[in-house]
Amino acid sequence: MTVVYALVLAMLTTAAMLTLWRLLQGPTTLDRIAALDVFVVLIVAAAAVYAAIYSDGSNIPLLAAVALIALVGSATAARLVERWERHR
């Protein structure tokens, strides 16, 4: 089972590096907002893998709360950017 955890963490790390590249190189603000949302989801997924490795389910509600806050925050930011672009 440790091989599976190692593979999942390696894939999450690769995805995080690609997401950081998109965050830094994104041509528009909306690209950067989407990349930041994906990065938060990857952090939540890595924390869930940590909980699975150590059989510790005490932080699952915290992970759900962080994911929901990230979703609401990115949707709000995207909406504000869209309005700002329209008024330009």
DSSP file (Angstrom, degrees, kcal/mol; ACC not computed):
  #  RESIDUE AA STRUCTURE BP1 BP2  ACC     N-H-->O    O-->H-N    N-H-->O    O-->H-N    TCO  KAPPA ALPHA  PHI   PSI    X-CA   Y-CA   Z-CA
    1    1 A M     >        0   0    0      0, 0.0     4,-2.0     0, 0.0     5,-0.2   0.000 360.0 360.0 360.0 -26.5    0.0    0.0    0.0
    2    2 A T  H  >  +     0   0    0      1,-0.2     4,-2.4     2,-0.2     5,-0.2   0.816 360.0  58.4 -67.4 -27.7    2.9    2.4    0.5
    3    3 A V  H  > S+     0   0    0      2,-0.2     4,-2.4     1,-0.2    -1,-0.2   0.910 105.5  49.5 -65.3 -40.9    3.7    2.1   -3.2
    4    4 A V  H  > S+     0   0    0      2,-0.2     4,-2.5     1,-0.2    -2,-0.2   0.927 111.3  48.7 -63.2 -45.1    0.2    3.4   -4.0
    5    5 A Y  H  X S+     0   0    0     -4,-2.0     4,-2.6     1,-0.2    -2,-0.2   0.907 111.5  49.9 -61.6 -41.5    0.7    6.3   -1.5
    6    6 A A  H  X S+     0   0    0     -4,-2.4     4,-2.1     2,-0.2    -1,-0.2   0.903 111.5  48.2 -64.9 -41.0    4.0    7.2   -3.0
    7    7 A L  H  X S+     0   0    0     -4,-2.4     4,-2.4     2,-0.2    -2,-0.2   0.911 112.1  49.0 -64.8 -42.2    2.6    7.2   -6.5
    8    8 A V  H  X S+     0   0    0     -4,-2.5     4,-2.5     1,-0.2    -2,-0.2   0.926 112.2  47.8 -64.6 -44.2   -0.3    9.3   -5.5
    9    9 A L  H  X S+     0   0    0     -4,-2.6     4,-2.2     1,-0.2    -1,-0.2   0.871 111.0  52.0 -65.4 -35.4    2.0   11.8   -3.8
   10   10 A A  H  X S+     0   0    0     -4,-2.1     4,-2.2     2,-0.2    -2,-0.2   0.908 111.2  46.9 -66.0 -41.1    4.3   11.9   -6.8
   11   11 A M  H  X S+     0   0    0     -4,-2.4     4,-2.5     2,-0.2    -2,-0.2   0.897 112.0  50.4 -66.7 -39.4    1.3   12.6   -9.1
   12   12 A L  H  X S+     0   0    0     -4,-2.5     4,-2.3     2,-0.2    -2,-0.2   0.887 110.2  50.5 -64.8 -38.2    0.1   15.3   -6.8
   13   13 A T  H  X S+     0   0    0     -4,-2.2     4,-2.3     2,-0.2    -2,-0.2   0.914 110.9  48.4 -65.3 -42.9    3.5   16.9   -6.7
   14   14 A T  H  X S+     0   0    0     -4,-2.2     4,-2.2     1,-0.2    -2,-0.2   0.922 112.6  48.4 -62.2 -44.2    3.7   16.9  -10.5
   15   15 A A  H  X S+     0   0    0     -4,-2.5     4,-2.3     1,-0.2    -2,-0.2   0.884 110.2  52.4 -64.0 -37.7    0.3   18.4  -10.7
   16   16 A A  H  X S+     0   0    0     -4,-2.3     4,-2.5     2,-0.2    -1,-0.2   0.894 108.7  49.8 -66.2 -39.5    1.2   21.1   -8.1
   17   17 A M  H  X S+     0   0    0     -4,-2.3     4,-2.0     2,-0.2    -2,-0.2   0.920 112.6  46.8 -65.5 -42.4    4.4   22.0  -10.1
   18   18 A L  H  X S+     0   0    0     -4,-2.2     4,-2.0     2,-0.2    -2,-0.2   0.874 112.5  50.8 -65.5 -36.3    2.4   22.4  -13.3
   19   19 A T  H  X S+     0   0    0     -4,-2.3     4,-2.4     2,-0.2    -2,-0.2   0.894 108.5  51.0 -68.4 -39.9   -0.3   24.4  -11.5
   20   20 A L  H  X S+     0   0    0     -4,-2.5     4,-2.2     2,-0.2    -2,-0.2   0.883 108.2  53.1 -63.9 -37.1    2.3   26.7  -10.0
   21   21 A W  H  X S+     0   0    0     -4,-2.0     4,-2.6     2,-0.2    -2,-0.2   0.924 110.6  46.6 -62.0 -43.5    3.7   27.2  -13.5
   22   22 A R  H  X S+     0   0    0     -4,-2.0     4,-1.7     1,-0.2    -2,-0.2   0.868 110.4  54.3 -66.2 -35.6    0.2   28.2  -14.7
   23   23 A L  H  < S+     0   0    0     -4,-2.4    -1,-0.2     1,-0.2    -2,-0.2   0.893 116.4  37.0 -64.6 -39.8   -0.2   30.5  -11.7
   24   24 A L  H  < S+     0   0    0     -4,-2.2    -2,-0.2     1,-0.2    -1,-0.2   0.828 127.4  34.4 -82.1 -33.0    3.0   32.3  -12.5
   25   25 A Q  H  < S+     0   0    0     -4,-2.6    -2,-0.2    -5,-0.2    -3,-0.2   0.466  79.9 133.1-102.6  -4.1    2.7   32.3  -16.3
   26   26 A G     <  -     0   0    0     -4,-1.7     6,-0.1    -5,-0.2    -4,-0.0  -0.227  50.2-146.0 -55.5 130.0   -1.0   32.6  -16.8
   27   27 A P  S    S+     0   0    0      0, 0.0     2,-0.3     0, 0.0    -1,-0.2   0.802  77.7  37.9 -71.0 -26.8   -1.8   35.2  -19.4
   28   28 A T  S  > S-     0   0    0      1,-0.1     4,-1.5     0, 0.0     5,-0.1  -0.785  81.8-116.5-122.1 166.0   -5.0   36.4  -17.7
   29   29 A T  H  > S+     0   0    0     -2,-0.3     4,-2.3     1,-0.2     5,-0.2   0.859 114.8  58.0 -66.7 -35.7   -6.2   36.9  -14.2
   30   30 A L  H  > S+     0   0    0      1,-0.2     4,-2.4     2,-0.2    -1,-0.2   0.869 103.2  53.4 -64.5 -35.7   -8.9   34.3  -14.6
   31   31 A D  H  > S+     0   0    0      1,-0.2     4,-2.3     2,-0.2    -1,-0.2   0.910 110.0  48.1 -62.2 -41.6   -6.2   31.7  -15.5
   32   32 A R  H  X S+     0   0    0     -4,-1.5     4,-2.2     2,-0.2    -2,-0.2   0.882 110.6  50.5 -67.8 -37.8   -4.4   32.6  -12.3
   33   33 A I  H  X S+     0   0    0     -4,-2.3     4,-2.1     2,-0.2    -2,-0.2   0.924 111.9  47.5 -65.4 -43.9   -7.6   32.3  -10.2
   34   34 A A  H  X S+     0   0    0     -4,-2.4     4,-2.3     1,-0.2    -2,-0.2   0.900 111.7  50.7 -63.8 -40.3   -8.3   28.9  -11.7
   35   35 A A  H  X S+     0   0    0     -4,-2.3     4,-2.4     1,-0.2    -1,-0.2   0.889 109.1  51.1 -65.2 -38.5   -4.8   27.8  -11.0
   36   36 A L  H  X S+     0   0    0     -4,-2.2     4,-2.0     2,-0.2    -1,-0.2   0.891 109.9  49.8 -66.0 -38.3   -5.0   29.0   -7.4
   37   37 A D  H  X S+     0   0    0     -4,-2.1     4,-2.1     2,-0.2    -2,-0.2   0.916 111.4  48.3 -65.0 -43.1   -8.2   27.0   -6.9
   38   38 A V  H  X S+     0   0    0     -4,-2.3     4,-2.3     1,-0.2    -2,-0.2   0.889 109.2  54.2 -63.4 -38.6   -6.6   23.9   -8.4
   39   39 A F  H  X S+     0   0    0     -4,-2.4     4,-1.9     2,-0.2    -1,-0.2   0.898 107.9  49.1 -63.9 -39.9   -3.6   24.4   -6.1
   40   40 A V  H  X S+     0   0    0     -4,-2.0     4,-2.3     2,-0.2    -1,-0.2   0.904 110.2  51.4 -65.3 -40.4   -5.8   24.5   -3.0
   41   41 A V  H  X S+     0   0    0     -4,-2.1     4,-2.4     1,-0.2    -2,-0.2   0.894 108.6  51.7 -63.2 -38.9   -7.6   21.3   -4.2
   42   42 A L  H  X S+     0   0    0     -4,-2.3     4,-2.4     2,-0.2    -1,-0.2   0.882 108.6  50.9 -65.4 -37.3   -4.2   19.6   -4.6
   43   43 A I  H  X S+     0   0    0     -4,-1.9     4,-2.2     2,-0.2    -2,-0.2   0.913 110.6  49.0 -64.9 -41.9   -3.3   20.6   -1.0
   44   44 A V  H  X S+     0   0    0     -4,-2.3     4,-1.9     2,-0.2    -2,-0.2   0.900 111.3  50.2 -63.9 -40.1   -6.5   19.2    0.3
   45   45 A A  H  X S+     0   0    0     -4,-2.4     4,-2.1     2,-0.2    -2,-0.2   0.899 109.7  50.4 -65.6 -39.6   -5.9   16.0   -1.7
   46   46 A A  H  X S+     0   0    0     -4,-2.4     4,-2.2     1,-0.2    -2,-0.2   0.898 110.1  50.1 -65.4 -38.9   -2.4   15.7   -0.3
   47   47 A A  H  X S+     0   0    0     -4,-2.2     4,-2.2     2,-0.2    -1,-0.2   0.856 108.7  52.8 -66.5 -33.8   -3.7   16.2    3.3
   48   48 A A  H  X S+     0   0    0     -4,-1.9     4,-1.9     2,-0.2    -2,-0.2   0.878 107.9  50.6 -67.9 -37.1   -6.3   13.5    2.6
   49   49 A V  H  X S+     0   0    0     -4,-2.1     4,-2.6     2,-0.2    -2,-0.2   0.908 109.0  52.0 -64.5 -41.1   -3.5   11.1    1.5
   50   50 A Y  H  X S+     0   0    0     -4,-2.2     4,-2.2     1,-0.2    -2,-0.2   0.918 108.8  50.3 -59.0 -43.8   -1.7   12.0    4.7
   51   51 A A  H  <>S+     0   0    0     -4,-2.2     5,-2.2     1,-0.2     4,-0.4   0.868 111.7  48.6 -63.5 -35.4   -4.9   11.1    6.7
   52   52 A A  H ><5S+     0   0    0     -4,-1.9     3,-0.5     3,-0.2    -2,-0.2   0.886 109.3  52.2 -71.3 -38.6   -5.1    7.8    4.8
   53   53 A I  H 3<5S+     0   0    0     -4,-2.6    -2,-0.2     1,-0.2    -1,-0.2   0.933 120.1  33.1 -62.6 -45.4   -1.5    6.9    5.4
   54   54 A Y  T 3<5S-     0   0    0     -4,-2.2    -1,-0.2    -5,-0.2    -2,-0.2   0.326 105.3-123.9 -96.5   8.4   -1.7    7.5    9.2
   55   55 A S  T < 5 +     0   0    0     -3,-0.5     2,-0.6    -4,-0.4    -3,-0.2   0.890  62.3 144.7  50.9  45.2   -5.4    6.3    9.5
   56   56 A D      < +     0   0    0     -5,-2.2     3,-0.4    -6,-0.2    -1,-0.2  -0.916  22.2 169.8-117.9 103.7   -6.2    9.6   11.1
   57   57 A G    >   +     0   0    0     -2,-0.6     3,-1.1     1,-0.2    -1,-0.1   0.259  51.2 100.8 -96.3  12.3   -9.7   10.9   10.1
   58   58 A S  T 3  S+     0   0    0      1,-0.2     4,-0.2     2,-0.1    -1,-0.2   0.728  81.0  49.9 -72.4 -20.1   -9.8   13.7   12.6
   59   59 A N  T 3> S+     0   0    0     -3,-0.4     4,-2.0     1,-0.2    -1,-0.2   0.325  78.6  99.7-101.3   9.7   -9.0   16.4   10.0
   60   60 A I  H <> S+     0   0    0     -3,-1.1     4,-2.1     1,-0.2     5,-0.2   0.911  82.4  50.4 -63.3 -44.1  -11.6   15.4    7.4
   61   61 A P  H  > S+     0   0    0      0, 0.0     4,-2.2     0, 0.0    -1,-0.2   0.883 109.8  52.1 -62.0 -34.8  -14.1   18.1    8.4
   62   62 A L  H  > S+     0   0    0     -4,-0.2     4,-2.4     2,-0.2    -2,-0.2   0.901 108.0  51.1 -65.3 -40.5  -11.3   20.7    8.2
   63   63 A L  H  X S+     0   0    0     -4,-2.0     4,-2.2     1,-0.2    -1,-0.2   0.900 110.1  49.4 -63.0 -40.6  -10.4   19.5    4.7
   64   64 A A  H  X S+     0   0    0     -4,-2.1     4,-2.2     2,-0.2    -1,-0.2   0.901 111.1  49.7 -65.5 -39.9  -14.0   19.8    3.6
   65   65 A A  H  X S+     0   0    0     -4,-2.2     4,-2.5     2,-0.2    -2,-0.2   0.912 110.8  48.9 -65.3 -42.4  -14.2   23.3    5.1
   66   66 A V  H  X S+     0   0    0     -4,-2.4     4,-2.4     1,-0.2    -2,-0.2   0.905 111.4  50.2 -64.3 -41.2  -11.0   24.4    3.3
   67   67 A A  H  X S+     0   0    0     -4,-2.2     4,-2.1     2,-0.2    -1,-0.2   0.902 111.9  47.3 -64.5 -40.4  -12.3   23.0    0.0
   68   68 A L  H  X S+     0   0    0     -4,-2.2     4,-2.5     2,-0.2     5,-0.2   0.904 111.8  49.6 -68.1 -40.3  -15.6   24.8    0.3
   69   69 A I  H  X S+     0   0    0     -4,-2.5     4,-2.6     1,-0.2    -2,-0.2   0.904 111.3  50.1 -64.0 -40.5  -14.0   28.1    1.3
   70   70 A A  H  X S+     0   0    0     -4,-2.4     4,-2.5     2,-0.2     5,-0.2   0.900 110.5  50.2 -64.1 -40.4  -11.6   27.8   -1.7
   71   71 A L  H  X S+     0   0    0     -4,-2.1     4,-2.2     2,-0.2    -2,-0.2   0.941 113.8  43.6 -63.5 -47.8  -14.6   27.1   -4.0
   72   72 A V  H  X S+     0   0    0     -4,-2.5     4,-2.3     1,-0.2    -2,-0.2   0.906 114.7  50.8 -65.1 -41.1  -16.5   30.1   -2.8
   73   73 A G  H  X S+     0   0    0     -4,-2.6     4,-2.5    -5,-0.2    -2,-0.2   0.913 112.1  44.8 -64.3 -43.5  -13.5   32.3   -2.9
   74   74 A S  H  X S+     0   0    0     -4,-2.5     4,-2.4     2,-0.2    -1,-0.2   0.874 113.2  50.7 -71.1 -35.7  -12.5   31.4   -6.4
   75   75 A A  H  X S+     0   0    0     -4,-2.2     4,-2.0    -5,-0.2    -2,-0.2   0.908 112.9  46.7 -66.3 -40.3  -16.0   31.8   -7.7
   76   76 A T  H  X S+     0   0    0     -4,-2.3     4,-2.4    -5,-0.2    -2,-0.2   0.923 113.0  48.3 -66.6 -44.0  -16.3   35.2   -6.1
   77   77 A A  H  X S+     0   0    0     -4,-2.5     4,-2.5     1,-0.2     5,-0.2   0.908 111.4  50.2 -63.7 -41.7  -13.0   36.4   -7.5
   78   78 A A  H  X S+     0   0    0     -4,-2.4     4,-2.2     1,-0.2    -1,-0.2   0.890 110.6  50.2 -63.8 -38.7  -13.8   35.1  -11.0
   79   79 A R  H  X S+     0   0    0     -4,-2.0     4,-2.2     2,-0.2    -2,-0.2   0.913 111.1  48.5 -66.1 -42.1  -17.1   37.0  -10.8
   80   80 A L  H  X S+     0   0    0     -4,-2.4     4,-2.4     2,-0.2    -2,-0.2   0.898 111.7  49.3 -64.8 -40.3  -15.4   40.2   -9.7
   81   81 A V  H  X S+     0   0    0     -4,-2.5     4,-2.6     2,-0.2    -1,-0.2   0.898 109.5  52.5 -65.5 -39.3  -12.8   39.9  -12.5
   82   82 A E  H  X S+     0   0    0     -4,-2.2     4,-1.8     2,-0.2    -2,-0.2   0.924 111.6  45.5 -62.5 -44.2  -15.5   39.3  -15.0
   83   83 A R  H  X S+     0   0    0     -4,-2.2     4,-1.8     2,-0.2    -2,-0.2   0.903 112.7  51.3 -64.5 -40.6  -17.4   42.5  -13.9
   84   84 A W  H  X S+     0   0    0     -4,-2.4     4,-0.6     1,-0.2    -2,-0.2   0.894 109.8  49.4 -64.4 -40.5  -14.1   44.5  -13.9
   85   85 A E  H >< S+     0   0    0     -4,-2.6     3,-0.5     1,-0.2    -1,-0.2   0.857 109.0  53.2 -66.8 -35.0  -13.3   43.4  -17.4
   86   86 A R  H 3< S+     0   0    0     -4,-1.8    -1,-0.2     1,-0.2    -2,-0.2   0.864 109.2  48.5 -67.7 -35.5  -16.7   44.3  -18.6
   87   87 A H  H 3<        0   0    0     -4,-1.8    -1,-0.2     1,-0.2    -2,-0.2   0.536 360.0 360.0 -83.0  -6.5  -16.5   47.8  -17.2
   88   88 A R    <<        0   0    0     -4,-0.6    -1,-0.2    -3,-0.5    -2,-0.1   0.465 360.0 360.0 -69.6 360.0  -13.1   48.4  -18.7
